[in-house]
């Protein structure tokens, strides 16, 4: 069922891109370009798929990645489709400003050339995001102020891994490199917040094997994401994780003690919008401890804040994968589903950190939302 819905959405996106395609090429190359509609569509489709396919194929050869044909075709087609839609939007905006009208003088000719270059920006973004952006792993350290934090918890370091999506476009060796980066932080607590894989058939055992290499003073804790649910792997992931030393908290809690300070970890499975968020989770809160919620999706934060969680750690959004920061606001597709897309947010004395995660989904592109290992440091207010 899920695969069918996903395929329908993919087809709609590609159809939309094809509908925009002829207008984009006419504005770039003139009205005489491929006058017949059938030729335009054929050229658009072949050029678009070739463009996206070459980027992915070259990147795979250079970096030794492999992908099954379905994943490769889907990634190529969606990369092209979103690129073309972006070009169509920019082209339309430039036409409205008059920058793509016939040149009346040298200045106008220069502006039209510049406008064409701007119109090609989505293609450049996609190329960078596929070949470079999605492999630029980094450690992001953020200090999170906690009200009434016990002195023995001040400076506590928590390393967070999320949204790995191990599979065609992220290899086990790359994930191993991410785990090595996480271990270099020498954190006291290690957590994983869901989506180790994308779908059934992806190498879940390999993902768990690498995740089990995480090192911290207290062990490895986690929650499940929507893709473990879609893959029907919730129970297996929980049991195999436990065998490997990973404690997945499924509407459960775990107490950690540092000196006289208490940290209570609470974890929940992916919270569907079809049901009320965090039902009964408030009963897991410990009033004499700092309470930390592990939730894959960040849109639960208003509920978590009201229930009394001091800090929520989440992922799910990938930072939008393609993100533009304008006036200190993140502009990306994830804002359509949640205002909490990446980074630290504070409301009424409570906090949530949303990591951009490690891997990609759908379109294997990252721009303005680099993959990361998050290092959370608790500090007194």
C-alpha positions as a Markdown table, in Angstrom:
| # | Residue | x | y | z |
|---|---|---|---|---|
| 1 | Unk | 0.0 | 0.0 | 0.0 |
| 2 | Unk | 2.7 | 2.4 | 1.0 |
| 3 | Unk | 4.8 | 1.6 | -2.1 |
| 4 | Unk | 1.8 | 2.3 | -4.3 |
| 5 | Unk | 1.1 | 5.7 | -2.7 |
| 6 | Unk | 4.8 | 6.6 | -3.0 |
| 7 | Unk | 4.8 | 5.7 | -6.7 |
| 8 | Unk | 1.7 | 7.8 | -7.3 |
| 9 | Unk | 3.4 | 10.8 | -5.6 |
| 10 | Unk | 6.5 | 10.2 | -7.7 |
| 11 | Unk | 4.6 | 10.1 | -10.9 |
| 12 | Unk | 2.7 | 13.3 | -10.0 |
| 13 | Unk | 6.0 | 15.1 | -9.3 |
| 14 | Unk | 7.5 | 14.0 | -12.6 |
| 15 | Unk | 4.3 | 14.9 | -14.5 |
| 16 | Unk | 4.4 | 18.4 | -13.0 |
| 17 | Unk | 8.1 | 18.8 | -14.0 |
| 18 | Unk | 7.2 | 17.6 | -17.6 |
| 19 | Unk | 4.4 | 20.2 | -17.7 |
| 20 | Unk | 6.8 | 23.0 | -16.8 |
| 21 | Unk | 9.7 | 21.7 | -19.0 |
| 22 | Unk | 8.8 | 23.2 | -22.4 |
| 23 | Unk | 8.4 | 26.7 | -20.9 |
| 24 | Unk | 11.7 | 26.4 | -19.2 |
| 25 | Unk | 13.6 | 25.5 | -22.3 |
| 26 | Unk | 11.8 | 28.1 | -24.4 |
| 27 | Unk | 12.8 | 30.8 | -22.0 |
| 28 | Unk | 16.4 | 29.6 | -21.9 |
| 29 | Unk | 16.9 | 28.9 | -25.6 |
| 30 | Unk | 14.2 | 30.9 | -27.4 |
| 31 | Unk | 10.7 | 30.2 | -28.8 |
| 32 | Unk | 12.0 | 28.3 | -31.9 |
| 33 | Unk | 13.4 | 25.6 | -29.7 |
| 34 | Unk | 11.8 | 22.2 | -30.6 |
| 35 | Unk | 8.5 | 23.6 | -31.7 |
| 36 | Unk | 6.6 | 20.3 | -31.8 |
| 37 | Unk | 5.2 | 19.4 | -28.4 |
| 38 | Unk | 6.1 | 15.7 | -28.7 |
| 39 | Unk | 9.7 | 16.5 | -29.5 |
| 40 | Unk | 9.9 | 18.9 | -26.6 |
| 41 | Unk | 8.6 | 16.4 | -24.2 |
| 42 | Unk | 11.0 | 13.7 | -25.5 |
| 43 | Unk | 14.0 | 16.0 | -25.4 |
| 44 | Unk | 13.0 | 17.2 | -21.9 |
| 45 | Unk | 12.6 | 13.7 | -20.5 |
| 46 | Unk | 15.8 | 12.3 | -22.1 |
| 47 | Unk | 17.9 | 15.4 | -21.2 |
| 48 | Unk | 16.5 | 15.5 | -17.7 |
| 49 | Unk | 17.1 | 11.9 | -16.8 |
| 50 | Unk | 20.5 | 12.0 | -18.5 |
| 51 | Unk | 21.4 | 15.0 | -16.4 |
| 52 | Unk | 20.4 | 13.5 | -13.1 |
| 53 | Unk | 21.7 | 10.0 | -14.0 |
| 54 | Unk | 25.1 | 11.2 | -15.0 |
| 55 | Unk | 25.5 | 13.0 | -11.6 |
| 56 | Unk | 24.5 | 9.9 | -9.7 |
| 57 | Unk | 26.5 | 7.4 | -11.8 |
| 58 | Unk | 29.7 | 9.5 | -11.7 |
| 59 | Unk | 29.4 | 10.0 | -8.0 |
| 60 | Unk | 28.9 | 6.2 | -7.5 |
| 61 | Unk | 31.9 | 5.3 | -9.6 |
| 62 | Unk | 34.2 | 7.8 | -7.9 |
| 63 | Unk | 33.1 | 6.9 | -4.4 |
| 64 | Unk | 32.5 | 3.2 | -4.9 |
| 65 | Unk | 28.8 | 3.2 | -4.1 |
| 66 | Unk | 26.3 | 0.7 | -5.5 |
| 67 | Unk | 22.5 | 1.0 | -5.9 |
| 68 | Unk | 19.7 | -1.3 | -7.1 |
| 69 | Unk | 18.1 | -0.2 | -10.3 |
| 70 | Unk | 14.8 | 0.9 | -8.8 |
| 71 | Unk | 16.5 | 3.1 | -6.3 |
| 72 | Unk | 18.8 | 4.5 | -9.0 |
| 73 | Unk | 15.9 | 5.2 | -11.4 |
| 74 | Unk | 13.7 | 6.8 | -8.7 |
| 75 | Unk | 16.6 | 9.0 | -7.4 |
| 76 | Unk | 17.5 | 10.1 | -10.9 |
| 77 | Unk | 14.0 | 10.9 | -11.9 |
| 78 | Unk | 13.1 | 12.8 | -8.8 |
| 79 | Unk | 16.4 | 14.7 | -8.8 |
| 80 | Unk | 15.7 | 15.8 | -12.4 |
| 81 | Unk | 12.0 | 16.6 | -11.6 |
| 82 | Unk | 12.7 | 18.8 | -8.6 |
| 83 | Unk | 15.5 | 20.5 | -10.5 |
| 84 | Unk | 13.2 | 21.3 | -13.4 |
| 85 | Unk | 10.5 | 22.6 | -11.1 |
| 86 | Unk | 13.0 | 24.9 | -9.5 |
| 87 | Unk | 14.1 | 26.1 | -12.8 |
| 88 | Unk | 10.5 | 26.8 | -13.9 |
| 89 | Unk | 9.8 | 28.8 | -10.7 |
| 90 | Unk | 12.9 | 30.9 | -11.1 |
| 91 | Unk | 12.3 | 31.4 | -14.8 |
| 92 | Unk | 8.7 | 32.6 | -14.2 |
| 93 | Unk | 9.9 | 35.0 | -11.5 |
| 94 | Unk | 12.5 | 36.4 | -13.9 |
| 95 | Unk | 10.0 | 36.8 | -16.7 |
| 96 | Unk | 7.8 | 38.9 | -14.4 |
| 97 | Unk | 10.7 | 41.2 | -13.7 |
| 98 | Unk | 11.3 | 41.7 | -17.4 |
| 99 | Unk | 14.9 | 40.3 | -17.3 |
| 100 | Unk | 14.2 | 37.7 | -20.0 |
| 101 | Unk | 12.6 | 40.0 | -22.6 |
| 102 | Unk | 14.4 | 40.8 | -25.8 |
| 103 | Unk | 17.5 | 42.9 | -25.2 |
| 104 | Unk | 17.2 | 46.6 | -26.1 |
| 105 | Unk | 20.8 | 47.4 | -25.4 |
| 106 | Unk | 24.0 | 45.9 | -24.0 |
| 107 | Unk | 22.9 | 46.3 | -20.4 |
| 108 | Unk | 19.7 | 44.5 | -21.1 |
| 109 | Unk | 21.6 | 41.7 | -22.9 |
| 110 | Unk | 23.9 | 41.3 | -19.9 |
| 111 | Unk | 20.9 | 41.1 | -17.5 |
| 112 | Unk | 19.2 | 38.5 | -19.7 |
| 113 | Unk | 22.4 | 36.4 | -19.7 |
| 114 | Unk | 22.6 | 36.7 | -16.0 |
| 115 | Unk | 19.0 | 35.7 | -15.7 |
| 116 | Unk | 19.6 | 32.6 | -17.7 |
| 117 | Unk | 22.5 | 31.8 | -15.4 |
| 118 | Unk | 20.3 | 32.3 | -12.3 |
| 119 | Unk | 17.7 | 30.0 | -13.9 |
| 120 | Unk | 20.2 | 27.2 | -14.0 |
| 121 | Unk | 21.0 | 27.6 | -10.3 |
| 122 | Unk | 18.7 | 24.6 | -9.3 |
| 123 | Unk | 20.8 | 22.4 | -11.6 |
| 124 | Unk | 24.0 | 23.5 | -9.9 |
| 125 | Unk | 22.5 | 23.0 | -6.4 |
| 126 | Unk | 21.3 | 19.5 | -7.4 |
| 127 | Unk | 24.7 | 18.6 | -8.8 |
| 128 | Unk | 26.6 | 19.8 | -5.7 |
| 129 | Unk | 24.0 | 18.2 | -3.4 |
| 130 | Unk | 24.4 | 14.8 | -5.0 |
| 131 | Unk | 28.1 | 14.7 | -5.6 |
| 132 | Unk | 29.4 | 16.5 | -2.5 |
| 133 | Unk | 26.8 | 17.9 | -0.1 |
| 134 | Unk | 25.4 | 14.5 | 1.1 |
| 135 | Unk | 28.9 | 13.2 | 2.1 |
| 136 | Unk | 30.1 | 16.2 | 4.1 |
| 137 | Unk | 29.6 | 14.7 | 7.5 |
| 138 | Unk | 30.3 | 16.9 | 10.5 |
| 139 | Unk | 29.9 | 17.1 | 14.3 |
| 140 | Unk | 27.6 | 19.8 | 15.4 |
| 141 | Unk | 28.0 | 20.8 | 19.1 |
| 142 | Unk | 25.2 | 22.7 | 20.8 |
| 143 | Unk | 24.8 | 23.9 | 24.4 |
| 144 | Unk | 21.2 | 23.4 | 25.7 |
| 145 | Unk | 20.2 | 25.5 | 28.8 |
| 146 | Unk | 18.1 | 23.5 | 31.2 |
| 147 | Unk | 16.2 | 25.1 | 34.1 |
| 148 | Unk | 17.0 | 23.8 | 37.6 |
| 149 | Unk | 19.7 | 21.5 | 36.2 |
| 150 | Unk | 21.4 | 19.5 | 38.9 |
| 151 | Unk | 25.1 | 20.6 | 39.2 |
| 152 | Unk | 26.3 | 17.0 | 38.5 |
| 153 | Unk | 24.5 | 17.1 | 35.1 |
| 154 | Unk | 26.0 | 20.4 | 34.1 |
| 155 | Unk | 28.2 | 19.8 | 31.0 |
| 156 | Unk | 26.8 | 16.4 | 30.4 |
| 157 | Unk | 27.4 | 15.3 | 26.7 |
| 158 | Unk | 24.9 | 13.4 | 24.7 |
| 159 | Unk | 25.7 | 12.2 | 21.2 |
| 160 | Unk | 22.8 | 11.8 | 18.8 |
| 161 | Unk | 22.6 | 9.8 | 15.5 |
| 162 | Unk | 19.5 | 9.9 | 13.4 |
| 163 | Unk | 18.0 | 9.2 | 9.9 |
| 164 | Unk | 20.8 | 6.9 | 8.7 |
| 165 | Unk | 18.8 | 5.4 | 5.8 |
| 166 | Unk | 21.5 | 2.8 | 5.2 |
| 167 | Unk | 21.0 | 1.5 | 1.7 |
| 168 | Unk | 21.7 | 2.3 | -2.0 |
| 169 | Unk | 22.9 | 5.8 | -1.3 |
| 170 | Unk | 24.7 | 5.4 | 2.0 |
| 171 | Unk | 27.1 | 2.5 | 2.4 |
| 172 | Unk | 28.0 | 0.7 | 5.6 |
| 173 | Unk | 31.6 | 2.0 | 5.3 |
| 174 | Unk | 30.3 | 5.6 | 5.3 |
| 175 | Unk | 28.1 | 4.9 | 8.3 |
| 176 | Unk | 31.1 | 3.4 | 10.0 |
| 177 | Unk | 32.9 | 6.7 | 9.4 |
| 178 | Unk | 30.0 | 8.5 | 11.0 |
| 179 | Unk | 30.2 | 6.2 | 14.1 |
| 180 | Unk | 33.9 | 6.9 | 14.4 |
| 181 | Unk | 33.2 | 10.6 | 14.4 |
| 182 | Unk | 30.6 | 10.1 | 17.1 |
| 183 | Unk | 33.0 | 8.1 | 19.3 |
| 184 | Unk | 35.6 | 10.8 | 19.1 |
| 185 | Unk | 33.2 | 13.1 | 21.1 |
| 186 | Unk | 33.6 | 10.8 | 24.1 |
| 187 | Unk | 30.0 | 11.4 | 25.2 |
| 188 | Unk | 28.5 | 10.1 | 28.4 |
| 189 | Unk | 25.2 | 9.1 | 26.7 |
| 190 | Unk | 24.6 | 7.9 | 23.1 |
| 191 | Unk | 21.2 | 8.0 | 21.5 |
| 192 | Unk | 19.7 | 7.1 | 18.1 |
| 193 | Unk | 16.4 | 8.7 | 17.0 |
| 194 | Unk | 15.1 | 6.5 | 14.2 |
| 195 | Unk | 15.2 | 5.6 | 10.5 |
| 196 | Unk | 18.2 | 3.3 | 10.4 |
| 197 | Unk | 16.9 | 2.1 | 7.0 |
| 198 | Unk | 14.4 | 3.3 | 4.4 |
| 199 | Unk | 12.4 | 0.2 | 3.4 |
| 200 | Unk | 12.1 | -3.6 | 3.8 |
| 201 | Unk | 15.1 | -5.3 | 2.2 |
| 202 | Unk | 17.6 | -2.6 | 3.3 |
| 203 | Unk | 20.6 | -3.8 | 5.3 |
| 204 | Unk | 19.1 | -3.4 | 8.8 |
| 205 | Unk | 21.5 | -5.9 | 10.4 |
| 206 | Unk | 24.5 | -3.9 | 9.0 |
| 207 | Unk | 23.0 | -0.7 | 10.4 |
| 208 | Unk | 22.5 | -2.2 | 13.9 |
| 209 | Unk | 26.0 | -3.7 | 13.8 |
| 210 | Unk | 27.5 | -0.3 | 13.2 |
| 211 | Unk | 25.2 | 1.5 | 15.7 |
| 212 | Unk | 26.3 | -1.0 | 18.3 |
| 213 | Unk | 29.9 | 0.3 | 17.9 |
| 214 | Unk | 28.8 | 3.6 | 19.6 |
| 215 | Unk | 30.7 | 4.2 | 22.8 |
| 216 | Unk | 29.5 | 6.1 | 25.8 |
| 217 | Unk | 29.7 | 5.9 | 29.6 |
| 218 | Unk | 26.1 | 4.6 | 30.0 |
| 219 | Unk | 25.3 | 2.7 | 26.8 |
| 220 | Unk | 23.2 | 3.2 | 23.7 |
| 221 | Unk | 19.5 | 4.2 | 23.7 |
| 222 | Unk | 17.1 | 4.8 | 20.9 |
| 223 | Unk | 13.6 | 5.2 | 19.5 |
| 224 | Unk | 12.1 | 4.0 | 16.3 |
| 225 | Unk | 11.2 | 6.1 | 13.2 |
| 226 | Unk | 8.5 | 5.9 | 10.6 |
| 227 | Unk | 10.7 | 3.8 | 8.3 |
| 228 | Unk | 11.2 | 1.0 | 10.8 |
| 229 | Unk | 7.4 | 1.0 | 11.0 |
| 230 | Unk | 6.9 | 1.0 | 7.2 |
| 231 | Unk | 9.4 | -1.8 | 6.8 |
| 232 | Unk | 7.6 | -3.9 | 9.5 |
| 233 | Unk | 10.9 | -4.1 | 11.4 |
| 234 | Unk | 9.9 | -2.6 | 14.8 |
| 235 | Unk | 10.0 | -5.9 | 16.8 |
| 236 | Unk | 13.0 | -7.3 | 15.1 |
| 237 | Unk | 15.0 | -4.1 | 15.5 |
| 238 | Unk | 14.1 | -3.9 | 19.2 |
| 239 | Unk | 15.1 | -7.5 | 19.9 |
| 240 | Unk | 18.2 | -7.6 | 17.8 |
| 241 | Unk | 19.2 | -4.2 | 19.1 |
| 242 | Unk | 18.9 | -5.5 | 22.7 |
| 243 | Unk | 21.1 | -8.5 | 21.8 |
| 244 | Unk | 23.7 | -6.0 | 20.5 |
| 245 | Unk | 23.5 | -3.7 | 23.6 |
| 246 | Unk | 21.1 | -1.1 | 22.1 |
| 247 | Unk | 18.1 | -0.3 | 24.3 |
| 248 | Unk | 15.2 | 0.9 | 22.1 |
| 249 | Unk | 12.7 | 2.6 | 24.4 |
| 250 | Unk | 9.2 | 2.0 | 23.1 |
| 251 | Unk | 7.0 | 4.1 | 25.3 |
| 252 | Unk | 9.4 | 3.3 | 28.1 |
| 253 | Unk | 11.9 | 5.0 | 30.4 |
| 254 | Unk | 15.4 | 4.5 | 31.6 |
| 255 | Unk | 17.1 | 6.2 | 34.5 |
| 256 | Unk | 20.7 | 7.3 | 34.5 |
| 257 | Unk | 22.6 | 8.7 | 37.5 |
| 258 | Unk | 25.6 | 11.0 | 37.4 |
| 259 | Unk | 26.8 | 11.7 | 40.9 |
| 260 | Unk | 23.6 | 13.0 | 42.6 |
| 261 | Unk | 22.0 | 14.1 | 39.4 |
| 262 | Unk | 19.3 | 12.0 | 37.7 |
| 263 | Unk | 18.6 | 11.9 | 33.9 |
| 264 | Unk | 15.5 | 10.2 | 32.8 |
| 265 | Unk | 15.4 | 9.0 | 29.2 |
| 266 | Unk | 11.9 | 8.4 | 27.7 |
| 267 | Unk | 11.5 | 7.0 | 24.2 |
| 268 | Unk | 8.5 | 6.6 | 21.9 |
| 269 | Unk | 7.9 | 5.1 | 18.5 |
| 270 | Unk | 7.1 | 7.4 | 15.6 |
| 271 | Unk | 4.1 | 9.4 | 16.4 |
| 272 | Unk | 1.5 | 9.3 | 13.6 |
| 273 | Unk | -0.6 | 12.4 | 12.9 |
| 274 | Unk | -3.6 | 10.1 | 12.8 |
| 275 | Unk | -3.5 | 9.8 | 16.6 |
| 276 | Unk | -3.0 | 12.2 | 19.5 |
| 277 | Unk | 0.7 | 12.7 | 20.3 |
| 278 | Unk | 2.4 | 11.2 | 23.3 |
| 279 | Unk | -0.6 | 9.6 | 24.9 |
| 280 | Unk | 0.3 | 8.5 | 28.4 |
| 281 | Unk | 3.9 | 9.7 | 28.1 |
| 282 | Unk | 3.4 | 12.2 | 30.9 |
| 283 | Unk | 3.2 | 9.3 | 33.4 |
| 284 | Unk | 6.8 | 8.4 | 32.5 |
| 285 | Unk | 8.1 | 11.8 | 33.7 |
| 286 | Unk | 10.1 | 11.8 | 36.9 |
| 287 | Unk | 9.7 | 15.1 | 38.8 |
| 288 | Unk | 13.0 | 14.9 | 40.6 |
| 289 | Unk | 15.0 | 14.4 | 37.4 |
| 290 | Unk | 15.9 | 16.1 | 34.2 |
| 291 | Unk | 13.6 | 14.5 | 31.6 |
| 292 | Unk | 14.7 | 13.9 | 28.1 |
| 293 | Unk | 12.4 | 12.7 | 25.4 |
| 294 | Unk | 13.5 | 10.7 | 22.3 |
| 295 | Unk | 11.0 | 11.2 | 19.5 |
| 296 | Unk | 11.7 | 10.6 | 15.8 |
| 297 | Unk | 9.4 | 13.4 | 14.6 |
| 298 | Unk | 9.8 | 16.9 | 16.1 |
| 299 | Unk | 6.2 | 18.1 | 15.7 |
| 300 | Unk | 5.4 | 16.5 | 19.1 |
| 301 | Unk | 7.4 | 19.3 | 20.8 |
| 302 | Unk | 4.4 | 21.4 | 21.9 |
| 303 | Unk | 2.9 | 18.4 | 23.6 |
| 304 | Unk | 6.2 | 17.3 | 25.1 |
| 305 | Unk | 6.8 | 20.9 | 26.5 |
| 306 | Unk | 3.4 | 21.0 | 28.1 |
| 307 | Unk | 3.9 | 17.5 | 29.7 |
| 308 | Unk | 7.1 | 18.8 | 31.3 |
| 309 | Unk | 10.0 | 17.3 | 29.2 |
| 310 | Unk | 13.0 | 19.5 | 29.6 |
| 311 | Unk | 14.6 | 18.5 | 26.3 |
| 312 | Unk | 13.4 | 16.6 | 23.3 |
| 313 | Unk | 15.8 | 15.1 | 20.7 |
| 314 | Unk | 14.3 | 14.4 | 17.3 |
| 315 | Unk | 15.2 | 14.0 | 13.6 |
| 316 | Unk | 12.9 | 13.0 | 10.7 |
| 317 | Unk | 13.1 | 16.3 | 8.7 |
| 318 | Unk | 16.7 | 15.9 | 7.4 |
| 319 | Unk | 16.8 | 19.6 | 7.8 |
| 320 | Unk | 14.7 | 19.7 | 4.6 |
| 321 | Unk | 17.7 | 18.2 | 2.7 |
| 322 | Unk | 17.7 | 21.3 | 0.5 |
| 323 | Unk | 17.6 | 24.3 | 2.8 |
| 324 | Unk | 18.0 | 28.1 | 2.4 |
| 325 | Unk | 18.5 | 30.3 | 5.5 |
| 326 | Unk | 17.0 | 33.7 | 5.0 |
| 327 | Unk | 16.9 | 36.3 | 7.9 |
| 328 | Unk | 17.7 | 33.5 | 10.4 |
| 329 | Unk | 14.7 | 31.4 | 9.2 |
| 330 | Unk | 15.1 | 28.0 | 7.5 |
| 331 | Unk | 13.3 | 27.8 | 4.2 |
| 332 | Unk | 12.8 | 24.1 | 3.1 |
| 333 | Unk | 10.0 | 21.6 | 2.3 |
| 334 | Unk | 10.0 | 20.3 | 5.9 |
| 335 | Unk | 8.3 | 23.5 | 7.0 |
| 336 | Unk | 5.2 | 22.2 | 5.3 |
| 337 | Unk | 4.8 | 19.6 | 8.0 |
| 338 | Unk | 6.5 | 21.2 | 11.1 |
| 339 | Unk | 8.0 | 24.5 | 12.1 |
| 340 | Unk | 10.9 | 22.6 | 13.8 |
| 341 | Unk | 13.1 | 21.7 | 10.9 |
| 342 | Unk | 16.7 | 21.8 | 12.1 |
| 343 | Unk | 18.7 | 23.1 | 15.1 |
| 344 | Unk | 17.7 | 24.2 | 18.6 |
| 345 | Unk | 14.3 | 25.7 | 19.5 |
| 346 | Unk | 13.3 | 27.0 | 22.9 |
| 347 | Unk | 9.7 | 27.7 | 24.1 |
| 348 | Unk | 8.6 | 28.5 | 27.6 |
| 349 | Unk | 11.9 | 27.3 | 29.1 |
| 350 | Unk | 11.8 | 23.9 | 27.3 |
| 351 | Unk | 14.0 | 22.9 | 24.4 |
| 352 | Unk | 14.1 | 20.6 | 21.3 |
| 353 | Unk | 17.0 | 19.9 | 19.1 |
| 354 | Unk | 16.3 | 18.6 | 15.6 |
| 355 | Unk | 19.3 | 17.0 | 13.9 |
| 356 | Unk | 19.7 | 17.1 | 10.1 |
| 357 | Unk | 20.6 | 13.4 | 10.4 |
| 358 | Unk | 23.0 | 11.3 | 8.4 |
| 359 | Unk | 21.4 | 10.0 | 5.2 |
| 360 | Unk | 18.9 | 11.0 | 2.6 |
| 361 | Unk | 15.5 | 9.8 | 1.4 |
| 362 | Unk | 13.8 | 10.1 | -2.0 |
| 363 | Unk | 16.2 | 12.5 | -3.7 |
| 364 | Unk | 19.9 | 11.8 | -2.7 |
| 365 | Unk | 20.7 | 15.5 | -2.4 |
| 366 | Unk | 21.8 | 17.8 | 0.5 |
| 367 | Unk | 22.3 | 21.5 | 0.2 |
| 368 | Unk | 22.2 | 23.9 | 3.2 |
| 369 | Unk | 21.5 | 20.9 | 5.5 |
| 370 | Unk | 24.7 | 19.0 | 5.8 |
| 371 | Unk | 24.6 | 15.5 | 7.4 |
| 372 | Unk | 25.7 | 15.6 | 11.0 |
| 373 | Unk | 26.5 | 13.9 | 14.3 |
| 374 | Unk | 24.8 | 16.0 | 17.0 |
| 375 | Unk | 26.6 | 16.6 | 20.3 |
| 376 | Unk | 24.3 | 18.0 | 22.9 |
| 377 | Unk | 25.8 | 19.6 | 26.0 |
| 378 | Unk | 23.5 | 20.3 | 28.9 |
| 379 | Unk | 24.2 | 23.5 | 30.8 |
| 380 | Unk | 22.5 | 25.4 | 33.7 |
| 381 | Unk | 20.5 | 28.5 | 32.9 |
